[in-house]
C-alpha cells in the first residue's frame, strides 16, 4: 500500500494469497483510500473465485497461471482512453458512483439519471454516445424506457447497455438481443467487461 500511495499506478495486479495479509484485505484498503479507490485492480488467484473477487471490488479476476496475451488484452481495456459522454439510468446512487469512477479512468464521462423522466430530459439535452440502463426503476421500468427511446427520432440510434441485477427470462433476454442492445449482469459482469463493452459501443 505504501508503494501504491507513492507511485499512484495506473493498474494494480494483486495476488489473493500472500503471507501476512490476503489480497482481499489489501483490496479493501485500496477501495477505502481516497487517492487509490478508482484504480483498476486485477485479482490473480489459483482458485476460481470470480464472483467473490468482484463482490470485493476487483475490476477483473484471473485464474493462475496468467496467460500473457489474455492479460495484455485486459490491460489494454484500462490503458486506452476514449473520450465520450455516457448516460447512466439507475436509481441506485452507490451503483452510479462505482460506474462513474471506473468509467472516468477510461475517459468516459458518466452522468446519472435516477428515473426515466430525468433520463429522457438529459438524453435529449446532452445526446450521449451510449446509455446504461437498469431494468428495475420506480415508475417506468427499463423495458418501457427502451421502447420510448426506440420511438424518439433523435435517440433511437443511441446504443444501450442493459446493466441490471434482475434475473431475465428467455423472452426478456431475447428482446434485448433482438433490439441490438448489450446486456451485462450486475454483480456477475466485471468492471473490465462493462468498460470494454462501452468502448466498443461509443466507437460504432
C-alpha positions as CSV (number, residue, x, y, z in Angstrom):
1,X,0.0,0.0,0.0
2,X,2.9,2.4,0.8
3,X,4.3,1.9,-2.7
4,X,0.9,2.3,-4.3
5,X,0.3,5.6,-2.5
6,X,3.7,6.9,-3.5
7,X,3.6,5.8,-7.2
8,X,-0.1,6.0,-8.0
9,X,-0.1,3.1,-10.5
10,X,-2.5,3.1,-13.4
11,X,-3.4,-0.6,-12.7
12,X,-2.7,-3.0,-9.8
13,X,-2.4,-6.7,-10.2
14,X,-2.9,-8.4,-6.9
15,X,-2.4,-11.9,-5.7
16,X,-5.1,-13.2,-3.4
17,X,-2.9,-15.5,-1.3
18,X,0.0,-13.6,0.3
19,X,1.9,-14.1,3.6
20,X,0.6,-11.9,6.4
21,X,-2.3,-10.2,4.6
22,X,-4.7,-11.5,2.0
23,X,-5.4,-9.9,-1.4
24,X,-8.9,-9.3,-0.3
25,X,-7.7,-7.2,2.7
26,X,-5.4,-5.2,0.5
27,X,-8.2,-4.7,-2.0
28,X,-10.4,-3.4,0.8
29,X,-7.7,-0.9,1.8
30,X,-7.4,0.3,-1.9
31,X,-11.1,0.8,-2.3
32,X,-11.2,2.8,1.0
33,X,-8.3,5.0,0.0
34,X,-9.4,8.4,-1.5
35,X,-6.4,8.5,-3.8
36,X,-6.5,4.9,-5.0
37,X,-10.2,3.9,-4.9
38,X,-10.7,4.2,-8.6
39,X,-7.6,2.4,-9.6
40,X,-8.4,-0.8,-11.6
41,X,-7.3,-3.9,-9.6
42,X,-6.9,-7.3,-11.2
43,X,-7.1,-10.1,-8.8
44,X,-4.9,-13.2,-9.6
45,X,-5.8,-16.5,-7.9
46,X,-5.1,-20.2,-8.2
47,X,-8.8,-20.7,-7.4
48,X,-11.9,-19.8,-9.4
49,X,-13.1,-17.1,-7.0
50,X,-14.5,-14.7,-9.7
51,X,-17.8,-13.8,-8.1
52,X,-16.2,-13.4,-4.6
53,X,-13.5,-11.2,-6.1
54,X,-16.0,-9.0,-8.0
55,X,-18.0,-8.6,-4.8
56,X,-14.9,-7.4,-3.0
57,X,-14.3,-4.7,-5.6
58,X,-12.0,-6.2,-8.2
59,X,-12.0,-4.9,-11.7
60,X,-11.4,-8.4,-13.1
61,X,-10.4,-11.8,-11.6
62,X,-8.0,-14.1,-13.4
63,X,-7.1,-17.6,-12.6
64,X,-3.4,-18.5,-12.5
65,X,-1.3,-19.3,-14.4
66,X,-1.9,-16.0,-16.2
67,X,-1.9,-16.1,-20.0
68,X,0.3,-13.3,-21.5
69,X,-2.0,-12.5,-24.4
70,X,-5.2,-12.5,-22.3
71,X,-3.6,-10.3,-19.7
72,X,-2.4,-7.9,-22.4
73,X,-5.9,-7.5,-23.8
74,X,-7.3,-6.9,-20.4
75,X,-4.7,-4.2,-19.6
76,X,-5.4,-2.5,-22.9
77,X,-9.1,-2.0,-21.8
78,X,-7.9,0.1,-18.9
79,X,-5.0,1.8,-20.5
80,X,-6.6,3.2,-23.7
81,X,-9.0,6.1,-23.2
82,X,-12.0,7.1,-25.3
83,X,-13.5,10.5,-24.6
84,X,-17.3,10.1,-24.7
85,X,-20.4,11.1,-22.7
86,X,-22.4,8.3,-21.2
87,X,-25.9,8.5,-19.6
88,X,-26.5,6.1,-16.7
89,X,-30.1,5.4,-15.8
90,X,-30.2,3.8,-12.4
91,X,-32.0,4.8,-9.1
92,X,-29.1,3.4,-7.0
93,X,-26.5,6.2,-6.3
94,X,-24.0,3.7,-5.0
95,X,-24.0,1.8,-8.2
96,X,-23.8,5.0,-10.1
97,X,-20.7,6.1,-8.2
98,X,-19.0,2.8,-8.9
99,X,-19.7,3.0,-12.6
100,X,-18.6,6.7,-12.8
101,X,-15.3,6.1,-11.0
102,X,-14.2,3.2,-13.3
103,X,-15.5,4.8,-16.4
104,X,-13.6,8.0,-15.7
105,X,-10.3,6.1,-15.8
106,X,-11.1,5.1,-19.4
107,X,-12.0,8.7,-20.4
108,X,-15.8,8.1,-20.3
109,X,-17.8,10.8,-18.7
110,X,-20.9,9.4,-17.0
111,X,-23.9,11.4,-15.9
112,X,-26.6,9.6,-13.8
113,X,-30.3,9.9,-14.0
114,X,-32.4,8.4,-11.2
115,X,-35.6,7.8,-13.2
116,X,-36.9,7.6,-16.7
117,X,-38.3,11.2,-16.7
118,X,-34.9,12.7,-15.8
119,X,-33.2,10.3,-18.2
120,X,-35.2,11.4,-21.2
121,X,-34.7,15.1,-20.3
122,X,-30.9,14.6,-20.0
123,X,-30.7,12.4,-23.1
124,X,-32.5,14.9,-25.3
125,X,-30.4,17.8,-23.9
126,X,-26.9,16.1,-24.0
127,X,-27.2,13.5,-26.7
128,X,-25.0,10.8,-25.1
129,X,-22.9,8.4,-27.1
130,X,-24.3,5.5,-25.1
131,X,-26.9,4.8,-22.4
132,X,-26.5,2.4,-19.5
133,X,-30.0,1.3,-18.4
134,X,-31.1,-0.5,-15.3
135,X,-34.3,-2.5,-15.7
136,X,-35.7,-2.1,-12.1
137,X,-36.6,1.6,-11.5
138,X,-39.5,3.4,-9.9
139,X,-42.3,4.2,-12.3
140,X,-41.3,3.4,-15.8
141,X,-39.2,0.2,-15.9
142,X,-36.2,-0.4,-18.2
143,X,-38.2,-2.2,-21.0
144,X,-40.6,0.7,-21.2
145,X,-37.7,3.1,-21.3
146,X,-36.2,1.2,-24.2
147,X,-39.5,1.3,-26.1
148,X,-39.7,5.1,-25.6
149,X,-36.1,5.6,-26.8
150,X,-36.7,3.5,-29.9
151,X,-39.6,5.8,-30.9
152,X,-37.5,9.0,-30.4
153,X,-36.1,10.2,-33.7
154,X,-33.1,11.8,-32.0
155,X,-32.3,9.0,-29.7
156,X,-33.3,5.7,-31.4
157,X,-29.8,5.0,-32.7
158,X,-28.0,5.6,-29.4
159,X,-26.6,2.2,-28.3
160,X,-27.9,0.9,-25.0
161,X,-26.3,-1.3,-22.4
162,X,-28.7,-3.0,-20.0
163,X,-26.9,-3.3,-16.7
164,X,-29.2,-5.0,-14.1
165,X,-29.3,-7.5,-11.3
166,X,-32.8,-8.7,-12.4
167,X,-33.0,-12.3,-13.4
168,X,-34.1,-12.3,-17.0
169,X,-36.4,-14.9,-18.5
170,X,-35.5,-16.2,-22.0
171,X,-38.1,-13.9,-23.7
172,X,-36.7,-10.8,-21.9
173,X,-33.1,-11.7,-22.8
174,X,-34.1,-12.3,-26.5
175,X,-36.0,-9.0,-26.6
176,X,-32.8,-7.2,-25.5
177,X,-30.6,-9.0,-28.0
178,X,-33.1,-8.6,-30.9
179,X,-33.1,-4.8,-30.3
180,X,-29.3,-4.8,-30.7
181,X,-28.6,-3.9,-27.1
182,X,-25.8,-5.2,-24.9
183,X,-26.6,-7.0,-21.6
184,X,-24.4,-7.1,-18.6
185,X,-25.4,-8.6,-15.2
186,X,-24.8,-6.6,-12.1
187,X,-22.5,-8.4,-9.7
188,X,-21.5,-11.0,-12.4
189,X,-20.1,-8.8,-15.1
190,X,-16.7,-7.3,-14.2
191,X,-15.9,-3.6,-14.5
192,X,-13.5,-4.6,-17.2
193,X,-16.3,-6.2,-19.2
194,X,-18.5,-3.2,-18.7
195,X,-15.8,-0.7,-19.8
196,X,-14.8,-2.9,-22.8
197,X,-18.4,-3.0,-24.0
198,X,-18.9,0.7,-23.5
199,X,-15.8,1.5,-25.5
200,X,-17.0,-0.7,-28.4
201,X,-20.4,0.9,-28.3
202,X,-19.2,4.5,-28.4
203,X,-16.8,3.6,-31.2
204,X,-19.6,2.4,-33.5
